[in-house]
Amino acid sequence: MGRNSENHQARDKERPGAPRSKTRELLNELRDLLIFRQEALDWLLPPLAFLSLQVWLDLVTAAGIAIGISAVILLVRALGSRPILYALTGLMGVLIAIGSALMAEEPAGFLLPGIVSSGLHAGAALISILVKRPLVALASHLFRGWPLRWYWHPKIRPAYTSATLLWVFYFVLRGIVQTVVYMSDSDFWVTVVGVLGGWPASIVLLIFTYLYGRRRLARLDGPSVQEFQQDEPPPWQGQQRGF
């Protein structure tokens, strides 16, 4: 038995899904996510600049500076042969949001696209649950490249369904907060919600989704991606890393 135990541990060390420190695992996952989103600052900086500047400047001036920043980032990325997708997305996003603020003639109008986005995301997540193709599973598939059929396994899909339900609650809550702040006409809270409701809140959501999803997945005793691909019979070791 001792020899078998040693062999099993040796295989675990070699296997990509071997157990490891949960803290290190989470940090590695966040690192991979940030690398995957390494250009996130390209579209985060312009709206952050607008929300900050409108406290001291008029809307038109703050909007002009924010658009200028976005245009400069796009130009730098293009000249440096770097991906321009996020810079272009940032420019389009800030144009839409600033346009809403200018049309409303108040900074709170900046939140209107976010309110609509929250509603659309909540609706999409709920529909994905109803059709048994949870949105979190589709997002994980795009990020990790794991086979879609693995996500639809009866001992795998419930974990992603539960995680997607969390997303529904998050987007509904975010939409409610954005709506309340929009109606409050408070420039301070518009700035706070506009900044924190973007990537900071998304990072928290992803961390919570990962921790909850990993725990839910472990309780289901389903196969790992490798075990599923090799059509191994139960009992399964299960997916030891990633969600």
C-alpha positions in Angstrom: 0.0 0.0 0.0 2.9 2.4 0.8 4.3 1.9 -2.7 0.9 2.5 -4.3 0.5 5.6 -2.3 3.9 6.9 -3.4 3.1 6.1 -7.0 -0.2 7.9 -6.7 1.4 11.0 -5.2 4.1 10.9 -8.0 1.4 10.8 -10.6 -0.4 13.7 -8.9 2.8 15.8 -9.1 3.1 15.1 -12.8 -0.6 15.6 -13.6 -1.5 19.2 -14.6 -4.5 19.0 -12.3 -2.6 18.0 -9.2 -3.7 19.6 -5.9 -1.8 22.7 -4.8 -2.1 25.6 -2.4 -5.5 27.2 -2.7 -4.0 30.6 -2.3 -1.3 30.1 -4.9 -3.9 28.5 -7.2 -6.1 31.5 -6.9 -3.2 33.9 -7.5 -2.2 32.0 -10.6 -5.8 32.1 -11.9 -5.9 35.8 -11.4 -2.5 36.2 -13.1 -3.7 34.3 -16.1 -6.9 36.4 -16.2 -5.0 39.7 -16.0 -2.7 38.5 -18.7 -5.7 37.5 -20.8 -7.0 41.1 -20.1 -3.7 42.8 -20.2 -5.1 45.7 -22.3 -8.0 46.3 -19.8 -6.4 49.6 -18.9 -6.9 50.8 -22.5 -10.7 51.0 -21.9 -10.7 51.6 -18.2 -8.6 54.7 -18.2 -10.8 57.0 -20.4 -14.0 56.6 -18.4 -12.0 56.9 -15.2 -10.5 60.2 -16.5 -14.0 61.5 -17.4 -15.5 60.6 -14.1 -12.7 62.2 -12.2 -12.4 65.4 -14.3 -16.1 66.2 -14.4 -15.9 66.9 -10.6 -13.7 70.0 -11.4 -14.5 70.7 -15.0 -17.6 71.1 -17.1 -19.0 68.1 -18.9 -17.8 69.1 -22.4 -14.2 69.7 -21.3 -14.0 66.5 -19.3 -15.5 64.6 -22.2 -13.0 66.1 -24.6 -10.1 65.1 -22.5 -11.3 61.6 -21.9 -11.9 61.1 -25.7 -8.5 62.5 -26.3 -6.9 60.1 -23.9 -8.7 57.2 -25.6 -7.6 58.4 -29.0 -4.0 58.6 -27.9 -4.0 55.1 -26.4 -5.5 53.8 -29.7 -2.8 55.6 -31.7 0.1 54.3 -29.5 -1.2 50.8 -29.7 -1.4 51.0 -33.5 2.0 52.5 -33.9 3.6 50.0 -31.6 2.0 47.0 -33.4 0.1 46.1 -30.2 -3.5 44.8 -30.2 -5.9 47.6 -30.6 -9.1 45.7 -29.8 -9.3 47.0 -26.2 -8.3 50.5 -27.1 -10.9 50.6 -29.8 -13.5 49.1 -27.5 -12.5 51.7 -24.9 -13.0 54.6 -27.4 -16.4 53.3 -28.5 -17.5 52.7 -24.9 -16.4 56.1 -23.6 -18.1 57.8 -26.6 -21.4 56.0 -25.9 -21.2 56.7 -22.1 -20.1 60.3 -22.5 -22.8 60.9 -25.2 -25.4 59.7 -22.7 -24.0 62.1 -20.0 -24.0 65.0 -22.5 -27.5 64.3 -23.7 -28.8 64.1 -20.1 -26.7 67.2 -19.4 -25.5 65.7 -16.1 -22.7 63.2 -15.2 -25.3 60.7 -14.0 -26.1 60.1 -17.7 -22.7 58.3 -17.8 -24.4 55.4 -15.9 -27.2 54.8 -18.5 -25.2 52.4 -20.7 -24.1 50.5 -17.6 -27.8 50.2 -16.5 -28.8 48.8 -19.9 -25.7 46.5 -19.9 -26.6 45.2 -16.5 -30.1 44.3 -17.6 -28.9 42.7 -20.8 -26.3 40.6 -19.0 -28.8 39.5 -16.3 -31.2 38.5 -19.0 -28.6 36.6 -21.0 -27.4 34.8 -17.9 -31.0 33.8 -16.9 -31.9 32.6 -20.4 -28.7 30.5 -20.5 -29.8 28.8 -17.4 -33.2 28.1 -18.8 -31.8 26.5 -22.0 -29.3 24.5 -19.9 -26.2 26.2 -21.4 -25.0 28.3 -18.5 -23.2 31.5 -19.4 -20.3 30.9 -16.9 -19.6 27.6 -18.7 -19.5 29.3 -22.1 -17.2 32.0 -20.7 -14.9 29.3 -19.2 -14.8 27.5 -22.5 -13.7 30.6 -24.3 -11.0 31.4 -21.7 -9.7 27.8 -21.2 -10.5 26.0 -24.4 -11.9 23.0 -22.5 -14.3 20.9 -24.6 -17.9 22.1 -24.4 -19.2 18.5 -24.0 -17.4 18.3 -20.6 -19.4 21.3 -19.3 -22.7 19.6 -20.2 -21.8 16.5 -18.2 -24.6 15.9 -15.6 -22.0 16.0 -12.8 -20.4 19.2 -14.1 -23.1 21.4 -15.5 -24.9 22.0 -12.1 -21.8 23.8 -10.8 -21.8 26.2 -13.7 -25.5 26.6 -13.5 -25.2 27.7 -9.8 -22.3 30.1 -10.7 -24.4 31.6 -13.5 -27.2 32.2 -11.1 -24.8 34.2 -9.0 -24.1 36.3 -12.0 -27.8 36.9 -12.5 -28.0 38.2 -8.9 -24.9 40.3 -9.4 -26.0 42.0 -12.6 -29.5 42.6 -11.1 -28.0 44.2 -8.0 -25.5 46.2 -10.0 -28.4 47.5 -12.2 -30.4 48.5 -9.1 -27.5 50.3 -7.5 -26.7 52.2 -10.8 -30.3 53.2 -11.2 -30.6 54.4 -7.6 -27.4 56.5 -8.0 -28.5 57.8 -11.4 -31.8 59.0 -9.8 -29.9 60.5 -6.8 -28.2 63.1 -8.9 -25.0 62.9 -6.8 -21.8 63.5 -8.7 -19.8 61.9 -5.9 -21.7 58.6 -6.0 -21.8 58.6 -9.8 -18.0 58.7 -9.7 -17.7 56.0 -7.0 -20.1 53.7 -8.8 -18.8 54.5 -12.2 -15.2 53.5 -11.2 -15.8 50.7 -8.7 -18.7 49.2 -10.7 -16.3 48.4 -13.6 -13.3 46.2 -13.4 -12.9 46.3 -9.5 -16.4 44.8 -9.1 -15.8 42.4 -12.0 -12.6 41.1 -10.4 -14.4 40.5 -7.1 -17.2 38.7 -9.0 -14.7 36.4 -10.8 -12.9 35.6 -7.5 -16.1 34.7 -5.8 -17.3 32.7 -8.8 -14.1 30.7 -8.9 -14.0 29.9 -5.2 -17.7 29.0 -5.1 -17.5 27.1 -8.4 -14.5 25.0 -7.4 -16.2 24.0 -4.1 -19.5 23.2 -5.9 -17.6 21.2 -8.6 -15.7 19.1 -6.0 -19.0 18.2 -4.3 -20.5 16.8 -7.5 -17.7 14.2 -7.9 -17.6 14.6 -11.7 -14.7 13.7 -14.0 -11.8 16.0 -14.7 -11.4 17.3 -18.2 -8.6 14.8 -18.8 -10.7 11.9 -17.4 -13.6 13.0 -19.5 -11.5 13.1 -22.7 -10.0 9.7 -21.9 -13.5 8.3 -21.1 -12.4 7.0 -17.8 -15.1 5.3 -15.6 -15.9 6.5 -12.1 -14.9 7.0 -9.4 -13.1 10.1 -10.7 -10.4 12.2 -9.2 -12.2 15.3 -10.5 -10.9 18.6 -11.8 -8.3 19.8 -9.4 -7.6 23.2 -10.8 -9.6 25.8 -12.8 -13.3 26.3 -13.2 
